[in-house]
Amino acid sequence: MDALLIEDLLVRCILGISAEERREKQDVIVSITLYTDTRRAGQSDRFEDALDYRAVKKAVYAMVEASDFQLVEALAEAIAELCLQHSGVHSV
């Protein structure tokens, strides 16, 4: 299994449990490791055979920006579940 990294994605969202934390969006930096098999894409040099990690990144960005979690653990779980919905992602 190969690892593709999405590092230091800056997003803004409501996160936390106190009223002060939830008053306005705060900066959150997200880094994700996607595990996939890149052999076919490496051999064919065709985009269609590769994991579209740009689409994964855009989906994560949109979901987190619209989210409202109390716990960072819940946010991380939601990000992982979203990534696993993309074809070719075996684990996160």
BELTAVEN-V66105 format. One record per run of one state. SS is the DSSP state (H for helix, E for strand, C for the rest). FROM is the first residue (numbers start at 0). TO is the last residue. Records with the same first field share a line. If there is no record, write none. Layout:
SS: FROM-TO / FROM-TO
This chain:
C: 0-0 / 15-17 / 22-24 / 36-37 / 44-45 / 49-51 / 65-66 / 69-70 / 84-89 / 91-91
E: 1-14 / 25-35 / 67-68 / 90-90
H: 18-21 / 38-43 / 46-48 / 52-64 / 71-83
